[in-house]
Amino acid sequence: MNIGIDFMDIAEGDKAFVKSLENFVNGKMCSPEKTGRAMTTMHRYLQQQAFNVFMGYMKALAYNYRRKCYDDRNEWASRLAEEAYSHLVEKELIYDPEFAELKNAADYVRY
């Protein structure tokens, strides 16, 4: 669950990609590691764009973790995303002052 997303603001093409990825991961993927390695054979520009998608996903999971918006099924992924994203922010490789403000946010409820 992502409490900060407005699905009306997401382009139809992006929604279609997410549905396609969801279907792939939920029954067609044999190995996440091998799939990741195979993605490195894409055109270099497409690798950059795929990484941008990954970073957006990691950021969303990190925000959700700080907001305590996760459950037992995705706690591990959310926690790792938060650890990695916060490290990148602390090392000033990513500028995101709003993320630091969430550190002590007590007004969010875990789902």
Residue pairs with C-beta under 8 A, 6 or more apart in sequence:
1 64
1 69
1 70
1 71
1 111
2 60
2 64
2 69
3 64
3 67
3 69
3 108
4 63
4 67
5 60
7 15
29 35
39 47
39 50
40 47
42 50
57 81
58 81
58 84
58 85
59 81
59 85
59 96
59 99
61 70
61 74
61 77
61 78
61 81
61 82
62 78
62 81
62 82
62 84
62 85
62 86
62 99
63 99
63 102
64 70
64 78
65 78
65 79
65 81
65 82
66 82
66 99
66 102
66 103
66 105
66 108
67 102
67 105
67 108
68 108
68 109
68 110
68 111
69 108
69 110
69 111
70 78
70 110
70 111
71 110
71 111
85 94
85 99
86 99
88 94
89 95
89 96
89 99
89 100
